């Protein structure tokens, strides 16, 4: 079979790294990178470090509003699909790239395979939630990571052989990368004046948290409430967040100083991290604060308690077993959640590290490859 795979951002590169190798062992994959993340630290470095095949097509469509970006992706993907004539299109997760691929596949009558189907935050304010719902309802094959995802789909009338529980493909990559990260953590962190267990790792980039001055100001105040010079907040700064901090004049306030280069050490900014460096920061952290769905999972798999800067999550299992807490941008709630003791048990809720192989098997069974 010829499979056209569409990716565009960091979590999708990680997921594709688990699937592309077993897929290419038996089939012809054409990999399209939309360029949704066009910064090297968020794109090319992931292909290098995760040994992901070089994209066959790079569209360089980053930037702009969600609607404008999705429209450009649709326009670029349509002639590619016509020229490649794939037997199926494979998409991951919930990004603009995912939605664009789903809409083009539906219009061109190409069977759509959605990896990480069935996830729901039940918050339609989030573009990611809208993207995943539409994609699921257009898909010929829905590959879910958890039993919760299966139940979510059943509640929307999607069930039967179209839905297959393969486990979480991100687990496959995490189980490969985390041991390497632990081996290098002490020395790598020391070079950056950090110690294992001596900092809180933060990631934040969602539009709902960073695009308006009011929400971004609340986020800054929360991070200032959490970080101290003795246990700093360490923030690999996403380009979107960096741009909004500067646009709203909040960088100095975040750092506790009067200018972009000054501060009291309670909040430390780093460049965006590639997969191995980010995993090293994660396994060395005392706690994680994030608004990312993928980082919630990565923290759980690393055994690092997580506090989520949202009031909903698609990864409800992490909350139910006590490893994650939802605080939105409530600084007092964040401080309290970070002080909770580390849970004693960590059930295997995201699979066994062989989800990529099961994705390929499910595609073959469904599409006759």
MARFIDREN-723980 format. One record per residue (C-alpha): residue number from 1; x, y, z. Coordinates in steps of 0.02 Angstrom, whole numbers, always signed. Example, Ala and Ser with C-alpha at 12.3 -4.5 7.8 and 13.67 -1.06 7.14 Angstrom:
BEGIN
<1,<+615,-225,+390>>
<2,<+684,-53,+357>>
END
This chain:
BEGIN
<1,<+0,+0,+0>>
<2,<+49,+181,-23>>
<3,<+15,+282,+135>>
<4,<+24,+472,+137>>
<5,<+69,+530,+312>>
<6,<+40,+711,+364>>
<7,<+137,+785,+511>>
<8,<+171,+963,+565>>
<9,<+223,+984,+747>>
<10,<+330,+913,+885>>
<11,<+210,+783,+959>>
<12,<+171,+719,+785>>
<13,<+356,+696,+746>>
<14,<+371,+590,+904>>
<15,<+219,+485,+858>>
<16,<+276,+462,+678>>
<17,<+444,+401,+740>>
<18,<+354,+252,+817>>
<19,<+254,+210,+662>>
<20,<+359,+254,+509>>
<21,<+490,+118,+535>>
<22,<+370,-31,+545>>
<23,<+259,+47,+411>>
<24,<+403,+68,+288>>
<25,<+461,-109,+318>>
<26,<+306,-172,+227>>
<27,<+230,-26,+133>>
<28,<+268,+135,+38>>
<29,<+253,+289,+149>>
<30,<+255,+466,+80>>
<31,<+291,+586,+224>>
<32,<+226,+765,+212>>
<33,<+283,+896,+337>>
<34,<+166,+1046,+332>>
<35,<+288,+1159,+422>>
<36,<+164,+1201,+561>>
<37,<+318,+1206,+674>>
<38,<+451,+1285,+565>>
<39,<+580,+1330,+699>>
<40,<+728,+1209,+688>>
<41,<+720,+1168,+873>>
<42,<+539,+1117,+851>>
<43,<+558,+1029,+685>>
<44,<+719,+973,+602>>
<45,<+804,+922,+764>>
<46,<+663,+799,+798>>
<47,<+690,+714,+631>>
<48,<+877,+700,+670>>
<49,<+867,+639,+849>>
<50,<+720,+520,+827>>
<51,<+790,+447,+665>>
<52,<+629,+495,+577>>
<53,<+639,+482,+386>>
<54,<+669,+646,+296>>
<55,<+503,+716,+235>>
<56,<+465,+686,+53>>
<57,<+375,+853,+46>>
<58,<+402,+1006,+157>>
<59,<+268,+1138,+138>>
<60,<+333,+1277,+254>>
<61,<+159,+1335,+303>>
<62,<+190,+1395,+481>>
<63,<+118,+1554,+552>>
<64,<-48,+1645,+541>>
<65,<-214,+1613,+625>>
<66,<-283,+1437,+644>>
<67,<-406,+1462,+502>>
<68,<-283,+1546,+385>>
<69,<-152,+1413,+416>>
<70,<-275,+1270,+392>>
<71,<-337,+1347,+230>>
<72,<-159,+1359,+162>>
<73,<-128,+1177,+210>>
<74,<-286,+1118,+121>>
<75,<-236,+1213,-35>>
<76,<-61,+1135,-33>>
<77,<-114,+958,+12>>
<78,<-250,+939,-120>>
<79,<-134,+931,-273>>
<80,<-12,+821,-177>>
<81,<-149,+694,-142>>
<82,<-202,+698,-324>>
<83,<-23,+669,-383>>
<84,<+25,+536,-256>>
<85,<-141,+441,-266>>
<86,<-120,+358,-96>>
<87,<-217,+207,-38>>
<88,<-243,+293,+130>>
<89,<-196,+450,+225>>
<90,<-125,+439,+401>>
<91,<-142,+583,+524>>
<92,<-97,+604,+707>>
<93,<-177,+694,+853>>
<94,<-268,+860,+844>>
<95,<-172,+996,+754>>
<96,<-214,+1108,+606>>
<97,<-111,+986,+501>>
<98,<-224,+844,+560>>
<99,<-383,+937,+515>>
<100,<-318,+992,+345>>
<101,<-267,+815,+302>>
<102,<-436,+747,+358>>
<103,<-534,+871,+253>>
<104,<-430,+839,+97>>
<105,<-441,+651,+120>>
<106,<-630,+660,+137>>
<107,<-648,+770,-16>>
<108,<-535,+660,-123>>
<109,<-615,+497,-62>>
<110,<-454,+434,+18>>
<111,<-478,+322,+172>>
<112,<-421,+416,+326>>
<113,<-328,+334,+470>>
<114,<-324,+434,+632>>
<115,<-193,+387,+761>>
<116,<-237,+448,+936>>
<117,<-422,+449,+896>>
<118,<-558,+468,+1026>>
<119,<-472,+591,+1142>>
<120,<-589,+721,+1214>>
<121,<-567,+869,+1332>>
<122,<-751,+915,+1302>>
<123,<-698,+1096,+1282>>
<124,<-748,+1158,+1109>>
<125,<-663,+1325,+1144>>
<126,<-499,+1236,+1105>>
<127,<-457,+1220,+920>>
<128,<-375,+1053,+960>>
<129,<-541,+984,+1023>>
<130,<-632,+1041,+867>>
<131,<-496,+968,+757>>
<132,<-500,+797,+840>>
<133,<-690,+784,+838>>
<134,<-704,+825,+652>>
<135,<-558,+710,+609>>
<136,<-634,+564,+703>>
<137,<-801,+581,+615>>
<138,<-715,+583,+445>>
<139,<-602,+433,+479>>
<140,<-616,+259,+405>>
<141,<-503,+186,+540>>
<142,<-489,+257,+717>>
<143,<-338,+197,+814>>
<144,<-363,+238,+998>>
<145,<-232,+244,+1136>>
<146,<-342,+201,+1286>>
<147,<-507,+123,+1338>>
<148,<-570,+296,+1382>>
<149,<-548,+349,+1201>>
<150,<-649,+198,+1143>>
<151,<-791,+245,+1261>>
<152,<-787,+425,+1201>>
<153,<-810,+369,+1022>>
<154,<-950,+249,+1068>>
<155,<-1043,+393,+1151>>
<156,<-1036,+484,+983>>
<157,<-1099,+333,+886>>
<158,<-929,+276,+821>>
<159,<-897,+93,+861>>
<160,<-864,-78,+786>>
<161,<-717,-135,+680>>
<162,<-673,+45,+633>>
<163,<-608,+73,+811>>
<164,<-451,-20,+865>>
<165,<-358,+2,+1030>>
<166,<-173,-1,+985>>
<167,<-103,+85,+1139>>
<168,<-12,+251,+1138>>
<169,<+122,+269,+1005>>
<170,<+210,+403,+1107>>
<171,<+246,+270,+1237>>
<172,<+351,+176,+1110>>
<173,<+469,+323,+1086>>
<174,<+469,+374,+1268>>
<175,<+525,+202,+1324>>
<176,<+671,+216,+1204>>
<177,<+723,+395,+1244>>
<178,<+702,+405,+1434>>
<179,<+840,+281,+1478>>
<180,<+962,+381,+1372>>
<181,<+902,+540,+1457>>
<182,<+928,+468,+1631>>
<183,<+1105,+413,+1588>>
<184,<+1156,+589,+1538>>
<185,<+1048,+690,+1658>>
<186,<+1168,+728,+1801>>
<187,<+1310,+791,+1691>>
<188,<+1198,+879,+1565>>
<189,<+1101,+970,+1700>>
<190,<+1260,+1019,+1793>>
<191,<+1322,+1107,+1636>>
<192,<+1165,+1216,+1649>>
<193,<+1182,+1244,+1837>>
<194,<+1034,+1129,+1873>>
<195,<+1023,+979,+1989>>
<196,<+908,+828,+1976>>
<197,<+750,+859,+2076>>
<198,<+797,+1042,+2102>>
<199,<+680,+1131,+1980>>
<200,<+505,+1135,+1908>>
<201,<+496,+1109,+1720>>
<202,<+367,+1215,+1629>>
<203,<+299,+1210,+1452>>
<204,<+165,+1328,+1391>>
<205,<+111,+1377,+1217>>
<206,<-78,+1358,+1197>>
<207,<-166,+1509,+1123>>
<208,<-290,+1514,+1266>>
<209,<-149,+1542,+1390>>
<210,<-28,+1654,+1297>>
<211,<-117,+1755,+1162>>
<212,<-206,+1884,+1271>>
<213,<-121,+2003,+1391>>
<214,<-242,+1957,+1531>>
<215,<-213,+1769,+1522>>
<216,<-28,+1785,+1491>>
<217,<-12,+1903,+1639>>
<218,<-100,+1775,+1750>>
<219,<+19,+1642,+1686>>
<220,<+169,+1752,+1726>>
<221,<+104,+1783,+1902>>
<222,<+77,+1596,+1927>>
<223,<+255,+1555,+1875>>
<224,<+321,+1692,+1989>>
<225,<+220,+1615,+2133>>
<226,<+292,+1442,+2099>>
<227,<+475,+1478,+2064>>
<228,<+611,+1524,+2189>>
<229,<+798,+1547,+2165>>
<230,<+820,+1386,+2264>>
<231,<+693,+1287,+2159>>
<232,<+677,+1384,+1998>>
<233,<+549,+1368,+1861>>
<234,<+639,+1312,+1703>>
<235,<+547,+1361,+1545>>
<236,<+607,+1306,+1372>>
<237,<+526,+1451,+1282>>
<238,<+411,+1408,+1138>>
<239,<+424,+1536,+996>>
<240,<+239,+1579,+1012>>
<241,<+256,+1614,+1198>>
<242,<+416,+1713,+1173>>
<243,<+331,+1824,+1043>>
<244,<+181,+1857,+1156>>
<245,<+290,+1897,+1307>>
<246,<+379,+2029,+1206>>
<247,<+220,+2092,+1122>>
<248,<+135,+2120,+1290>>
<249,<+292,+2182,+1379>>
<250,<+290,+2042,+1509>>
<251,<+462,+1965,+1492>>
<252,<+540,+2074,+1626>>
<253,<+396,+2040,+1746>>
<254,<+418,+1853,+1717>>
<255,<+602,+1860,+1757>>
<256,<+579,+1968,+1911>>
<257,<+683,+2109,+1842>>
<258,<+662,+2269,+1744>>
<259,<+727,+2212,+1576>>
<260,<+735,+2061,+1462>>
<261,<+908,+2011,+1522>>
<262,<+884,+2038,+1709>>
<263,<+803,+1931,+1841>>
<264,<+814,+1855,+2014>>
<265,<+839,+1673,+1960>>
<266,<+666,+1613,+2010>>
<267,<+619,+1589,+1826>>
<268,<+748,+1530,+1701>>
<269,<+718,+1535,+1514>>
<270,<+798,+1409,+1396>>
<271,<+795,+1389,+1208>>
<272,<+667,+1265,+1138>>
<273,<+730,+1089,+1171>>
<274,<+747,+942,+1053>>
<275,<+678,+772,+1104>>
<276,<+829,+707,+1199>>
<277,<+865,+872,+1287>>
<278,<+682,+892,+1334>>
<279,<+676,+714,+1400>>
<280,<+831,+752,+1504>>
<281,<+748,+906,+1578>>
<282,<+592,+803,+1612>>
<283,<+671,+654,+1700>>
<284,<+774,+774,+1807>>
<285,<+627,+883,+1860>>
<286,<+543,+879,+2030>>
<287,<+375,+925,+1953>>
<288,<+305,+978,+1783>>
<289,<+187,+1122,+1744>>
<290,<+114,+1116,+1568>>
<291,<-31,+1157,+1455>>
<292,<+22,+1021,+1331>>
<293,<-72,+858,+1315>>
<294,<+83,+766,+1257>>
<295,<+189,+827,+1402>>
<296,<+56,+767,+1525>>
<297,<+82,+592,+1456>>
<298,<+272,+607,+1449>>
<299,<+276,+663,+1631>>
<300,<+170,+514,+1682>>
<301,<+282,+393,+1588>>
<302,<+435,+473,+1669>>
<303,<+360,+460,+1844>>
<304,<+359,+648,+1869>>
<305,<+201,+725,+1947>>
<306,<+114,+848,+1832>>
<307,<+9,+1004,+1857>>
<308,<-91,+1056,+1704>>
<309,<-121,+1240,+1666>>
<310,<-295,+1206,+1597>>
<311,<-464,+1167,+1673>>
<312,<-492,+1016,+1560>>
<313,<-384,+876,+1492>>
<314,<-403,+741,+1362>>
<315,<-289,+629,+1467>>
<316,<-411,+604,+1610>>
<317,<-328,+443,+1666>>
<318,<-178,+539,+1731>>
<319,<-292,+640,+1845>>
<320,<-391,+488,+1901>>
<321,<-235,+397,+1962>>
<322,<-169,+551,+2053>>
<323,<-20,+597,+1944>>
<324,<-98,+753,+1868>>
<325,<-198,+900,+1934>>
<326,<-295,+1032,+1837>>
<327,<-272,+1209,+1902>>
<328,<-301,+1322,+1751>>
<329,<-205,+1484,+1792>>
<330,<-248,+1487,+1978>>
<331,<-81,+1522,+2064>>
<332,<-139,+1463,+2237>>
<333,<-205,+1301,+2164>>
<334,<-42,+1274,+2071>>
<335,<+62,+1299,+2228>>
<336,<-48,+1176,+2323>>
<337,<-44,+1047,+2184>>
<338,<+145,+1055,+2171>>
<339,<+156,+1020,+2357>>
<340,<+58,+858,+2346>>
<341,<+157,+699,+2384>>
<342,<+211,+590,+2239>>
<343,<+89,+445,+2214>>
<344,<+154,+272,+2258>>
<345,<+83,+173,+2111>>
<346,<+89,+207,+1924>>
<347,<-22,+89,+1822>>
<348,<+21,+49,+1641>>
<349,<-116,+150,+1558>>
<350,<-31,+199,+1394>>
<351,<+23,+32,+1325>>
<352,<+178,-75,+1319>>
<353,<+288,+11,+1190>>
<354,<+229,-89,+1038>>
<355,<+90,+24,+977>>
<356,<+179,+67,+815>>
<357,<+177,-114,+759>>
<358,<-6,-129,+803>>
<359,<-46,+27,+700>>
<360,<+26,-55,+545>>
<361,<-64,-219,+579>>
<362,<-230,-128,+603>>
<363,<-209,-32,+439>>
<364,<-174,-193,+346>>
<365,<-324,-280,+423>>
<366,<-442,-135,+385>>
<367,<-381,-86,+212>>
<368,<-324,-254,+145>>
<369,<-139,-216,+131>>
END
